[in-house]
Amino acid sequence: SASIAEAAAVPDKLKEAGAGYAVLGANRELAGAEVELVAEERRERRLKEALAKVDADYDFVLIDCPPSLSMLTLNGLCAAQGVI
C-alpha cells in the first residue's frame, strides 16, 4: 500500500525548517492510510517503526494528533514516549 510504504521513507520526507528543526508534514496520501492500516500486521506500531529510523538524529519528536481515537492517533500514541 502506497501510504504505508511511504511512511517507511521518513528520512526522505523530512524538510529542514531552520534553527535545527525539521518537519514531516501530512499530505493527501495520509487520508487513505487509516483504511490501509486496518489490514496490516502491527498496524498500531507503524509510525513507531518508521520514526525509529531517524530517532538518533533528533533530541525531540513532536507528533500532532487529531482529537479522536483513530488508527492514526493510536499510531501517534504508540510512537510517543510521553503525552502532553
MDTraj code that builds the backbone (N, CA, C; nanometers):
import mdtraj as md
import numpy as np

residues = "SER ALA SER ILE ALA GLU ALA ALA ALA VAL PRO ASP LYS LEU LYS GLU ALA GLY ALA GLY TYR ALA VAL LEU GLY ALA ASN ARG GLU LEU ALA GLY ALA GLU VAL GLU LEU VAL ALA GLU GLU ARG ARG GLU ARG ARG LEU LYS GLU ALA LEU ALA LYS VAL ASP ALA ASP TYR ASP PHE VAL LEU ILE ASP CYS PRO PRO SER LEU SER MET LEU THR LEU ASN GLY LEU CYS ALA ALA GLN GLY VAL ILE".split()
xyz = np.array([
    [0.0827, -0.1182, 0.0000],
    [0.0000, 0.0000, 0.0000],
    [0.0871, 0.1245, 0.0000],
    [0.0523, 0.2217, -0.0790],
    [0.1373, 0.3379, -0.1041],
    [0.1686, 0.4190, 0.0207],
    [0.0698, 0.4588, 0.0986],
    [0.0992, 0.5448, 0.2125],
    [0.1740, 0.4715, 0.3222],
    [0.1507, 0.3432, 0.3371],
    [0.2244, 0.2661, 0.4366],
    [0.3697, 0.2546, 0.3926],
    [0.3920, 0.2256, 0.2669],
    [0.5285, 0.2162, 0.2153],
    [0.6000, 0.3494, 0.2279],
    [0.5289, 0.4577, 0.2048],
    [0.5903, 0.5893, 0.2152],
    [0.6222, 0.6262, 0.3585],
    [0.5486, 0.5730, 0.4528],
    [0.5788, 0.6003, 0.5938],
    [0.7167, 0.5480, 0.6291],
    [0.7594, 0.4414, 0.5631],
    [0.8916, 0.3852, 0.5882],
    [1.0021, 0.4744, 0.5349],
    [0.9681, 0.5688, 0.4488],
    [1.0661, 0.6591, 0.3889],
    [1.0740, 0.7907, 0.4648],
    [1.0597, 0.7874, 0.5965],
    [1.0610, 0.9095, 0.6776],
    [1.1816, 0.9977, 0.6481],
    [1.3043, 0.9437, 0.6466],
    [1.4185, 1.0329, 0.6224],
    [1.4087, 1.1097, 0.4911],
    [1.3517, 1.0486, 0.3892],
    [1.3390, 1.1143, 0.2589],
    [1.2320, 1.2228, 0.2582],
    [1.1369, 1.2164, 0.3492],
    [1.0241, 1.3100, 0.3516],
    [1.0479, 1.4326, 0.4398],
    [1.1497, 1.4289, 0.5257],
    [1.1760, 1.5407, 0.6167],
    [1.2200, 1.6648, 0.5408],
    [1.1713, 1.7795, 0.5848],
    [1.2103, 1.9077, 0.5253],
    [1.2711, 1.9934, 0.6355],
    [1.3894, 2.0466, 0.6104],
    [1.4550, 2.1329, 0.7083],
    [1.3737, 2.2602, 0.7249],
    [1.3534, 2.3003, 0.8506],
    [1.2730, 2.4192, 0.8802],
    [1.3575, 2.5286, 0.9450],
    [1.4886, 2.5131, 0.9470],
    [1.5771, 2.6131, 1.0054],
    [1.5930, 2.5963, 1.1545],
    [1.6970, 2.6563, 1.2093],
    [1.7262, 2.6561, 1.3535],
    [1.7313, 2.5154, 1.4125],
    [1.7733, 2.4167, 1.3323],
    [1.7853, 2.2804, 1.3822],
    [1.6566, 2.2010, 1.3843],
    [1.5515, 2.2528, 1.3227],
    [1.4216, 2.1841, 1.3198],
    [1.3966, 2.1225, 1.1825],
    [1.3225, 2.0140, 1.1814],
    [1.2779, 1.9517, 1.0571],
    [1.1296, 1.9194, 1.0726],
    [1.0591, 1.9182, 0.9608],
    [0.9141, 1.8948, 0.9625],
    [0.8804, 1.7802, 0.8680],
    [0.7936, 1.6940, 0.9147],
    [0.7375, 1.5881, 0.8315],
    [0.5882, 1.6146, 0.8277],
    [0.5423, 1.6783, 0.7227],
    [0.4030, 1.7209, 0.7146],
    [0.3104, 1.6131, 0.6618],
    [0.1845, 1.6286, 0.6945],
    [0.0818, 1.5387, 0.6420],
    [0.0548, 1.5743, 0.4961],
    [-0.0022, 1.4803, 0.4239],
    [-0.0405, 1.5055, 0.2854],
    [-0.1669, 1.4257, 0.2541],
    [-0.2126, 1.4349, 0.1324],
    [-0.3379, 1.3682, 0.0941],
    [-0.3297, 1.2170, 0.1054],
    [-0.2111, 1.1623, 0.0865],
    [-0.1957, 1.0174, 0.0944],
    [-0.2259, 0.9651, 0.2345],
    [-0.2117, 1.0497, 0.3339],
    [-0.2394, 1.0099, 0.4716],
    [-0.3877, 0.9794, 0.4921],
    [-0.4727, 1.0392, 0.4114],
    [-0.6172, 1.0171, 0.4237],
    [-0.6529, 0.8700, 0.4017],
    [-0.5819, 0.8031, 0.3137],
    [-0.6087, 0.6623, 0.2871],
    [-0.5356, 0.5673, 0.3805],
    [-0.4438, 0.6202, 0.4599],
    [-0.3635, 0.5349, 0.5477],
    [-0.4486, 0.4621, 0.6505],
    [-0.5492, 0.5279, 0.7020],
    [-0.6355, 0.4669, 0.8043],
    [-0.6990, 0.3380, 0.7514],
    [-0.7499, 0.3429, 0.6309],
    [-0.8139, 0.2259, 0.5704],
    [-0.7104, 0.1173, 0.5443],
    [-0.5931, 0.1568, 0.4950],
    [-0.4883, 0.0598, 0.4646],
    [-0.4342, -0.0066, 0.5906],
    [-0.4263, 0.0675, 0.6987],
    [-0.3704, 0.0138, 0.8228],
    [-0.4544, -0.0986, 0.8821],
    [-0.5824, -0.0980, 0.8562],
    [-0.6719, -0.1990, 0.9137],
    [-0.6255, -0.3403, 0.8786],
    [-0.5737, -0.3593, 0.7592],
    [-0.5329, -0.4922, 0.7140],
    [-0.3878, -0.5262, 0.7484],
    [-0.3140, -0.4332, 0.8036],
    [-0.1716, -0.4532, 0.8307],
    [-0.1470, -0.5204, 0.9656],
    [-0.0419, -0.6011, 0.9712],
    [0.0028, -0.6553, 1.0996],
    [0.0749, -0.5444, 1.1748],
    [0.0694, -0.5475, 1.3063],
    [0.1348, -0.4468, 1.3904],
    [0.0954, -0.3057, 1.3476],
    [-0.0281, -0.2899, 1.3056],
    [-0.0759, -0.1631, 1.2493],
    [-0.0628, -0.0457, 1.3443],
    [-0.0707, -0.0716, 1.4738],
    [-0.0617, 0.0381, 1.5699],
    [0.0831, 0.0819, 1.5931],
    [0.1788, 0.0114, 1.5373],
    [0.3201, 0.0430, 1.5594],
    [0.3927, 0.0895, 1.4335],
    [0.3218, 0.1144, 1.3268],
    [0.3865, 0.1523, 1.2003],
    [0.4617, 0.2852, 1.2110],
    [0.4041, 0.3834, 1.2767],
    [0.4713, 0.5123, 1.2921],
    [0.5947, 0.4974, 1.3802],
    [0.5838, 0.4220, 1.4874],
    [0.6977, 0.3992, 1.5771],
    [0.8134, 0.3359, 1.5008],
    [0.7840, 0.2371, 1.4182],
    [0.8868, 0.1701, 1.3395],
    [0.9499, 0.2654, 1.2383],
    [0.8693, 0.3493, 1.1765],
    [0.9213, 0.4452, 1.0786],
    [1.0081, 0.5508, 1.1464],
    [0.9652, 0.5998, 1.2623],
    [1.0421, 0.7024, 1.3337],
    [1.1712, 0.6470, 1.3928],
    [1.1770, 0.5182, 1.4181],
    [1.2985, 0.4567, 1.4729],
    [1.4177, 0.4779, 1.3805],
    [1.3917, 0.4951, 1.2523],
    [1.4995, 0.5148, 1.1550],
    [1.5684, 0.6501, 1.1699],
    [1.5019, 0.7467, 1.2306],
    [1.5609, 0.8805, 1.2464],
    [1.5736, 0.9211, 1.3927],
    [1.5393, 0.8325, 1.4831],
    [1.5368, 0.8633, 1.6262],
    [1.6696, 0.9189, 1.6778],
    [1.7803, 0.8629, 1.6365],
    [1.9114, 0.9067, 1.6854],
    [1.9496, 1.0457, 1.6350],
    [1.8823, 1.0935, 1.5317],
    [1.9154, 1.2238, 1.4726],
    [1.8483, 1.3408, 1.5433],
    [1.7543, 1.3144, 1.6336],
    [1.6754, 1.4218, 1.6948],
    [1.6672, 1.4061, 1.8460],
    [1.6678, 1.5192, 1.9153],
    [1.6501, 1.5184, 2.0603],
    [1.5028, 1.4993, 2.0965],
    [1.4146, 1.5589, 2.0164],
    [1.2704, 1.5523, 2.0405],
    [1.1972, 1.5327, 1.9088],
    [1.0871, 1.4606, 1.9143],
    [0.9962, 1.4473, 1.8008],
    [0.8571, 1.4785, 1.8545],
    [0.7929, 1.5783, 1.7973],
    [0.6560, 1.6133, 1.8361],
    [0.5600, 1.5537, 1.7344],
    [0.4574, 1.4876, 1.7830],
    [0.3574, 1.4258, 1.6966],
    [0.2239, 1.4926, 1.7261],
    [0.1696, 1.5604, 1.6282],
    [0.0409, 1.6292, 1.6438],
    [-0.0694, 1.5356, 1.5957],
    [-0.1565, 1.4956, 1.6860],
    [-0.2638, 1.4007, 1.6540],
    [-0.4002, 1.4679, 1.6604],
    [-0.4953, 1.4188, 1.5806],
    [-0.6313, 1.4725, 1.5873],
    [-0.6987, 1.4318, 1.7188],
    [-0.8010, 1.5045, 1.7599],
    [-0.8692, 1.4747, 1.8864],
    [-0.9708, 1.3609, 1.8742],
    [-0.9251, 1.2492, 1.8216],
    [-1.0115, 1.1313, 1.8105],
    [-0.9236, 1.0085, 1.8278],
    [-0.9822, 0.8977, 1.8656],
    [-0.9041, 0.7758, 1.8842],
    [-0.9118, 0.6910, 1.7575],
    [-0.8488, 0.7414, 1.6533],
    [-0.8456, 0.6714, 1.5254],
    [-0.7188, 0.5861, 1.5187],
    [-0.7028, 0.5112, 1.4123],
    [-0.5829, 0.4303, 1.3943],
    [-0.4592, 0.5195, 1.3831],
    [-0.4741, 0.6369, 1.3221],
    [-0.3611, 0.7292, 1.3103],
    [-0.3225, 0.7850, 1.4468],
    [-0.4215, 0.8191, 1.5285],
    [-0.3933, 0.8682, 1.6634],
    [-0.3308, 0.7576, 1.7472],
    [-0.3809, 0.6364, 1.7339],
    [-0.3242, 0.5228, 1.8064],
    [-0.1776, 0.5030, 1.7687],
    [-0.1440, 0.5220, 1.6424],
    [-0.0051, 0.5139, 1.5989],
    [0.0787, 0.6212, 1.6666],
    [0.0258, 0.7424, 1.6745],
    [0.0972, 0.8508, 1.7413],
    [0.1195, 0.8215, 1.8880],
    [0.0184, 0.7687, 1.9554],
    [0.0305, 0.7360, 2.0977],
    [0.1299, 0.6229, 2.1218],
    [0.1295, 0.5242, 2.0346],
    [0.2240, 0.4127, 2.0490],
    [0.3676, 0.4556, 2.0203],
    [0.3848, 0.5533, 1.9331],
    [0.5186, 0.6022, 1.8994],
    [0.5729, 0.6966, 2.0054],
    [0.4857, 0.7549, 2.0853],
    [0.5259, 0.8570, 2.1833],
    [0.5889, 0.7964, 2.3079],
    [0.6823, 0.8715, 2.3645],
    [0.7401, 0.8349, 2.4941],
    [0.6713, 0.9119, 2.6060],
    [0.5934, 1.0117, 2.5684],
    [0.5187, 1.0917, 2.6642],
    [0.4072, 1.1651, 2.5919],
    [0.3084, 1.2098, 2.6672],
    [0.1928, 1.2781, 2.6077],
    [0.1646, 1.4051, 2.6869],
    [0.1394, 1.5155, 2.6158],
    [0.1026, 1.6413, 2.6827],
    [-0.0446, 1.6689, 2.6550],
])
top = md.Topology()
chain = top.add_chain()
for i, resn in enumerate(residues, 1):
    res = top.add_residue(resn, chain, resSeq=i)
    for name in ("N", "CA", "C"):
        top.add_atom(name, md.element.get_by_symbol(name[0]), res)
traj = md.Trajectory(xyz[None], top)
